[in-house]
Amino acid sequence: MEVINHTVINLIIFVLAIYVGYHVVWNVTPALHTPLMAVTNAISAIVIVGAMLAAGLTVGGTGKLFGTVAVGLAAVNVFGGFLVTRRMLEMFKKKEPKNVAGTGNSTGKGA
């Protein structure tokens, strides 16, 4: 007879992972957010592959359903991660100077 159920152990690990993940993400300096997002996208891509395998290799309908839902959620996570990463990288681009009103025509050439 087992002293502790495996489900309880897995639930404890899941809750601890959420706690540690929360503190790791919120304590990251702003300069490291882009590399962190890149790593998160890579992990989500691995989750998509695992979810596809789980959905494809399962015999029951419930396993296929959960695998399909996992693929969908991980795909949304990857897509959102790429959008956030692109937006953060745009913050580092040089901005073009704005034309001052009344200093000439719109072509930028003299009269």
N, C-alpha and C positions, 0 to 999 in steps of 0.2 A: 504494500500500500504506500502510495506517495504521501509525503508529509504536506507539500505545497503543490497546488495545481499549476500546471504550465501556463494556463491562461492568466492566472494572477501574476506570475513572474513576467510574462510578456506585457501585461498592463502596467506594471511598475516600471519596466524599462521604457515603455512608451511615454509615460508621464515624466520620467526623469529626462528623456530626450527633449521633450517640449520645454521643460524648465531650463535646461542647459542651452538649447538653441535660442530661446528668448534672450537670455543674458548675453550670449555671444553676439547676436545680431545687434542688439541695442547698445552695446559697448564698443562698437567698431567706429574708428575715426572716419570722418567724411572722405578722406583721401583713399581709403581702402574699400569703399562701397562698390566701385566698378569691378575690381577683381573678385570681390565676394559674390557679386551677381553672376559673373562668368562661371565661377565654380558651382553655384547653385543651378545654373542652366545645364551644366555638364551632368550633375547628379540627377536632375529631372529627366535628361535624355536617357540615362541608364534605367531610371524607373519606367520610362515608356517601353523600353526593350523588355524589361522583366514583366511588365503588365501584359504586353503582347504575347509573351511566352505563356504566362498564366492563363490568359483567355483562350489561347489556341490549343493548349495541351490538356485543358480540363475536360472532363466528360460531362459533368452536370451543368444544368442551365444556370444555377446560381453562381458557380465559379466563372462562367463565361460573362455573366452580367457584371459581376464585380471587376473582372479583368477589363471589360470594355469601359466601365466607369473610371477605372484607374487610368487607362490610356487617355481618356478625354480630359480628366483633371490635370494630369501631368502635361498634356499638350497645351492646355491653357496656361499653366505655370511657365512653360518654356517660352511661349509667345509673349506673355506679359513681361517676363524677364528680359527678353530681347528689346522690347519697347522701352523699358526703364533704363537699360544699359545704353541704348542709343540716345535717349534724352539726356542722360548724365554726361555722355561724351560730348554732346553738343554744347554743354556749358563751358567746356574748355577751349572751344574754337574761338579764334579772333573775330571780333565783330567789326564790320565795316563802319567807318565814320559816317554820320548822317550829314546830309547837305543842310547848310544853314540857310534859312529863308532870306531872300533878297540879296544874295551874293552872286547872282549871275543866272544864266539859263540852266536848263536841266541837263544839258550835255556835258557840263563841266568845262567847256571851252570858253575862252574870252570872247568879247564882242568883236 
